[in-house]
Amino acid sequence: MKTFSTLKSMSLAALLATSVAFPVMAATPADTFVIARNTADAITLDPAECFEFTGSRIVANLYERLFMFEPDNLTKLVGGIAESYEFAEDGKSITVKLRPGLTFHSGNPVTANDVAYSLSRAVKLDKTPAFIIKQIGWTADNVDSAVTAVDDGTVKIDILADLSPALVLNLLSSSVASIVDMKEVQKHEVDGDMGYAWLKDHSAGSGPYKLKTWKANELVMLDAFSDYRHGEPAMKRVVIRHVAEPSAQRLLLEKGDVDAAMELTSDQLKGLDGNADVAAQQYPKGYLMYLATNMDHPVLSKPEVREALNYIVDYKGMTDTILDGQYKIHQSFWPSGMWAASLDTPYSYNLDKAKALMADAGVEPGTKITIDTLNKSPFKEVAQNVQAALKEVGIDSEIILSDGKTLWPKYRARKHELIVARWGPDYSDPHSNADAFAHNPDNRFEAKLTGKLTWRNAWDASGLTELTNQAAAESDPEKREAIYAELQQKVREDSPFTIMFQAIGTFGQRANVDGFINGVTSDQAYYRTVTKN
Amino acid sequence: MTDSSTAQSTAVDFSPYLTIAKKIGGGLMMLVLTFIGLTAITFVIGRIMPNDPVVAIVGDRASKEVYEAMYLQLGLDKPIWQQYLIFLGNILQGDFGNSVMTTRPVIEDIKRFFPATLELATIATIVGIIIGIPAGVLAAVRQGKLIDHIVRIVGLLGHSIPIFWLGMVALLIFYAKLDWVAGPGRIDFFYDGIVDPVTGVILIDSALAGEWDVFHNAVSHIILPASMLAIYSLAYISRMTRSFMLDQLNQEYVLTARVKGLNEGAVIWHHAFRNVLVQLITIIGLTYASLLEGSVLTETVFAWPGIGQYITNSLFNADMNAVIGGTLVVGISFVFINMMSDMLYRIVDPRAK
């Protein structure tokens, strides 16, 4: 018997040892903003290289650019390091006066030399996002003479390509054009790398926050910058915790261990409804979901068939069901929430009209096509919906699901027939998407303009290439806006694209948090406006 | 008497030492061969993966010049056997290259992420031993009784319930509802950086530094994920203990011992259990090694910054240096634990010598 009592007491002790209650601290400190997010995509915080969602959001809070959007108006460039600017009469250069008295986190003053160094550094390092400012005509060889310091507080910027001033300003407002602290960066230069190795996980900016720690897959910690030009932010510290699992994010949010959870599914957001301590927040995201036809296809390239596709998409049905809370109806190539976006949505689900158009085109019943899309929700559900509607109008389709690594190369090789795909802008100017959806200077296969959706779908863009160039070069903002309106309408009416939906960003937030602003692009995430009650 | 004993003491018998030396030599030889095999396999897998290591570093919009410069810098123009030799040479010097994702040397990352997994796996294995072995013995001794059924059912559940799901449920109950333990993560962020890493194991480091707040917080965080893994280990250990024990209890020597009038406790612990222990060493070694392999799902649910999550994220980012380094370290520790349990086995069981 003694044996068993020993065994029992051992087991009991072990059980107790693992289930002792530990009182836990809930609620984050009053001056700290804690975010739960999947940060697995973050690979660098160097603004000259960063092109990932998580990284861009952080970089936007560490650095300032010459021109920036302020959180109270995300469609108008007003802020930034520039106090004023003036274009030369020929539109080929800008003279920018810097705001006086600005300092970097290090205490060094922000000078014209820093601006020249930063832009030149981004062009010379030539990392992924460098193409954005290289559109200004800059190369590693000419950028030093194109961007020069006139005096400490004045920069002269030469525009070496035929671009609208507004477009140039927008390009200079992108993350890659962030201004870094030249002295600080040069201090950490190794073998002439312009601080590349060091700046990946350090910061040298003049933004509202400075980087305290970045532990990949664990957390990012930012400290408020007391000399920031709008004053020290209310949140003295921002912590972004790496939590990959959305259910875990939700638990942390509900318990008050984090103030915001960025990747909650729509089901989870609905589940928060009854909880007064937390609230679901939405913001427009720049991602568009569209249907595209390969113009090399004998049937899909017919104008009537392409028009019919606009009527077989059950826009409302899908946003009410499978896309509920994740996407909204949007039918233009420039997303809403951005300057010059067209909000017209003339198309709706109308199978009779689609049938008539198919008949006009002489499409034989039982015609077979394939639909390529991503092997994940909601792409496959949308493709199934399209497949069902196509069946109704006499086309038998087969859906091919692939992951991105297989799908995108196939798309870039023009080997698809019909595709359900997505696209997001690279910077805050309609030219970013016009260039993809309406511009194709060379439709030959050998041209390999794989960055353009027009080329990928073998569409010569029927006269829109010139109009896109014209819009990019137009200096009058009103005229420019009018050209984009025309471009969006023309692409809607006659192109291989049926633009269907725009993504909606959603996140959960504690009820005592106020002022956390998220815009259409990743770099419109503002921590400095956050307050807690 | 005197003569013979003198003669014996002068002619020292080295043979037992030689045997041990041979065993150790053999073990080391095995380790070297396994190391070469492992590096070769991980290297080849790394190279035939559909991910382009150059694109992972320079991005897919980089110019042709930048791409080619990185291609040359990574030595990808050399024949594959030459690349392997360079790779092997670097590893022997402790250089796995840099991680694209964390930008730091992979070896530094491993030093940070591996202890987190080690901490979790060690606690889970210890709990598995403390609960699993007595439970298994009890079940065997009381075969067919209620306690036996309970142990068997718990064993079956522990082996078949998805840890991912169980982890979420446990978080919901013990963290969200009851408030007994801390939630996902290894430590609350406001304790982060207070204790300097010495061993990398927060529980040890904070205790060494006398930072009991930090220690307490770390314990509170580790309880749930360690318990999840412990359920898996104790399920396996108790099941195997029960089966080994039943085997022994049916042996003749147990009957003899009982007939000789030894009390039941002595029969079970001194006779039967000693034989079971030998077999259990291998089982425990296997369990520990499999937990170290990186419990990706547990680490994901509990936002635990361990080696499993590190390797998985590296795969998604096509960060091949990190994948190869991480896989290799896990592989080596697997071999090492097996070797250790093999040696322990020989020490405990004289017959194995």
Contacts between the chains, C-beta under 8 A, distances in Angstrom:
chain1	res1	chain2	res2	distance
A	2	B	265	5.7
A	3	B	141	7.7
A	3	B	264	6.0
A	3	B	265	4.2
A	3	B	268	6.0
A	3	B	269	7.3
A	4	B	138	7.1
A	4	B	141	8.0
A	6	B	265	7.9
A	7	B	134	4.6
A	7	B	137	6.9
A	7	B	138	5.2
A	10	B	130	7.2
A	10	B	134	5.2
A	11	B	131	6.0
A	11	B	134	5.6
A	11	B	135	6.5
A	11	B	138	7.9
A	14	B	127	6.7
A	14	B	130	4.5
A	14	B	131	4.6
A	15	B	131	7.2
A	17	B	127	8.0
A	18	B	127	6.1
A	18	B	223	6.6
A	18	B	226	7.8
A	18	B	227	5.5
A	18	B	230	7.1
A	19	B	180	7.5
A	19	B	223	7.9
A	21	B	178	7.7
A	21	B	180	4.2
A	21	B	181	7.7
A	22	B	180	6.4
A	22	B	181	5.6
A	22	B	182	7.0
A	22	B	216	6.9
A	22	B	219	6.7
A	22	B	220	3.9
A	22	B	223	7.2
A	23	B	179	7.4
A	24	B	175	7.7
A	24	B	179	6.1
A	24	B	180	7.8
A	24	B	181	6.6
A	24	B	182	4.7
A	24	B	183	7.8
A	24	B	220	5.9
A	25	B	188	6.6
A	26	B	179	7.5
A	29	B	190	6.9
A	32	B	190	7.9
A	34	B	189	6.9
A	40	B	313	4.5
A	40	B	316	6.4
A	40	B	317	7.4
A	41	B	317	7.5
A	42	B	101	7.8
A	43	B	100	5.8
A	43	B	101	5.1
A	43	B	103	7.6
A	43	B	317	6.3
A	43	B	319	8.0
A	44	B	103	6.8
A	49	B	59	7.7
A	51	B	59	6.4
A	51	B	61	8.0
A	126	B	62	6.8
A	126	B	63	5.8
A	126	B	65	7.8
A	126	B	66	5.2
A	127	B	58	7.0
A	127	B	59	6.3
A	127	B	62	6.8
A	127	B	66	7.8
A	128	B	58	7.3
A	128	B	59	3.1
A	128	B	60	7.3
A	128	B	61	4.8
A	128	B	62	6.1
A	129	B	61	7.7
A	131	B	61	5.7
A	197	B	103	7.3
A	200	B	103	4.2
A	201	B	102	7.8
A	201	B	103	5.7
A	201	B	104	7.9
A	213	B	192	7.5
A	213	B	193	6.9
A	215	B	112	7.8
A	215	B	305	7.4
A	216	B	99	7.8
A	216	B	101	5.5
A	216	B	102	3.8
A	216	B	109	7.6
A	217	B	101	7.9
A	217	B	102	7.8
A	217	B	113	7.7
A	217	B	305	5.4
A	217	B	309	5.9
A	217	B	310	6.3
A	217	B	313	5.8
A	218	B	186	7.7
A	218	B	305	4.6
A	219	B	189	6.0
A	219	B	192	6.9
A	221	B	189	7.1
A	221	B	192	7.5
A	239	B	189	4.9
A	241	B	185	6.5
A	241	B	189	6.6
A	241	B	303	7.1
A	242	B	303	6.4
A	242	B	305	7.5
A	243	B	184	5.7
A	243	B	185	7.6
A	243	B	303	4.4
A	244	B	300	5.2
A	244	B	303	6.7
A	244	B	309	7.4
A	245	B	184	7.6
A	245	B	300	5.4
A	245	B	301	5.3
A	245	B	303	7.2
A	247	B	168	5.4
A	247	B	171	8.0
A	247	B	301	7.8
A	248	B	168	7.7
A	248	B	171	6.7
A	248	B	183	7.4
A	248	B	184	4.5
A	248	B	301	6.0
A	248	B	302	7.2
A	248	B	303	6.0
A	251	B	171	5.5
A	251	B	172	6.7
A	251	B	175	6.5
A	251	B	176	5.1
A	251	B	183	6.1
A	251	B	184	7.4
A	252	B	183	5.5
A	252	B	184	6.3
A	254	B	176	6.5
A	255	B	175	6.9
A	255	B	176	5.9
A	255	B	183	6.2
A	257	B	183	5.5
A	257	B	188	7.8
A	405	B	50	6.0
A	405	B	51	7.6
A	451	B	61	7.7
